[in-house]
């Protein structure tokens, strides 16, 4: 059975208005000239607004795609970080427990907005600190004792990561 297209959307209204104006150009409209001009202005405003809405919806779709892509990358980074923390001796059930975060199984299932809300308050507060994923990984790797990487025991510059030095 064929489905009938709805005649109640904005694109249909724009097409309908254009067909009315096109038909009005083909006949004598001198009796309703003022009303037709008002209709033409209103239709033009409506069509312009509709184009702006379509452009905004396109931008929204692109932003949603970008968020989904970034979320997938973030989930992979979280999994790698959890693996590294478990290898360093953190509990398998929740390697992020010492940092006050949810377990990886719950973090990776959250929607992006909920992931941001689940981050510890200090990470969301805008404090000065790490600005990239690599900086976060470097900061989390700092608990390694300075002597483990061959640096002087009293050195304040000691870090197992060359990027953090």
N, C-alpha and C positions, 0 to 999 in steps of 0.2 A: 504494500500500500504506500503510495506516495505521501510524503509529509508536506504539510502546507507551511510555507515560510511566514514567520510573524511579520506583521506590518506595524509594529509598535516601537521599533528601535530608531535611534538617531540617524543611521545611514538611510533608512527608508524615508524618514521625514525630509532629509536633504534632497534625495532624489525626487520625491513628490513635489517639493517646492520648486525645484529646477524645471520639472515638467509643466507645472502651472505657469511659470514665467515664460517658458518657451512657447506654450500654446497662446499666451497673451500677446506675444510679439506677432503672431500670425493673424490676429483679428483686430478689429476696431475696438479699442478700450477707452475711448474718450469719455464715456459716461462714468467710468470708475477709475479714472486716471490717478486721482489723489490717493485713493485706497490702494491701488496697485503699486504706487510708488512707496507707500508706507510698508506694504507687504514685502516689496523687493528689498528695502533697507533692513527690515526685520529678518528676512531670510538670509541676507548676506551676513548679518551679525551672527545668526545661528550657525551658518556654515563655517564662519571663521572660528567660532567657539568650538565647534565640533572638530575642526582640524587641530586646534590646540589640545583638546582632550586626547585625540588620537596620538599626537606627538608625545604628550605626557605619559600615556599608557605604554608607548613604545620604550620610553626611557625607563619606566618602572620595570618592564619586562627585562630589559638589558641589565638593570641593577640587580634584579632577582637572580638572573643567571650568574652574574658576577659573585653574588653572595653565596650561591650554591657551590660555585667553583672554589671560592676561598674556604668555604666550610669543609669541603672534601680535603683540601690541602691541609687545613688545620687539624682535621681528624687524623690524618696520616702522621702529622707532627706530634700530636698528643700520644698516639700509639707508640711512636718511636721513643718519645720521652719516657713513657711508662715502662717500656722495655729496658731502657737504660737505668732507670731508677730501681727496677726489680733486680737487675744485674748488680747494682751497687748495694743490694741488701734490703731494700724497702719491701714491705709486705706485698705479696702477690695479689691479695684481695683488693687492696687499695693503695697503690704506690704513691698516690697524691695526698694521703691522709695527713702527713706532717705539714703540708702546705694549706690544709683546710679546704681542699677541693673534693668534688664528688669522685667516685670511682670511674675509671675509663669507660666501663660498660654503660654507665648512665650519661657521661659527658658526650659520648659520640652519638647518642640517640636523641639528644635535645635539639630543638630548633635553634638556629643561630642566635636569636634574641635571648632565649633561655640559657644558652651557653654563656653569654656575656653576663647574665644575672647570676649564674652559678659560680663565677670567678670570685676568689676572695676579695673582700672589700678594698683592700690595699691596692689590688691590681686595677680596680676600676676608678680609683679616686683621682687619677690624673697626676699622681706624684711623680717626681723625677725618678727615672729608672730605665729599665730596658725598653728599647724602642722597636726592636725587631725580634723575630723568632730566635735568631741566632744569639742575640743578647740575652734572651730569657734562658736559653740552654746553657750559655756560659755562666750566667748568674747562679743557676741551679747546680752547676758543676763545682762551685767554689768550696763546698765542705771538704774537699780533698785536702789533707794536711800539706803545707808547703814543702815539707821534706820529701814527700812522695814523688815529686816531679824533679827533685834535684836542686831546688832553690834553697837559699839560706834560711834557716829557721826563723830568724828575726825580721826577715824582709817583708815589707808591707806590699810590695809589688808581686808577690808570689801568686801564681795561678797555673793550673794545669793546662789552660787554654791559651795559646799564643795570641789570639784575638783580644783576650781580656787584659793582657799585659799593658 
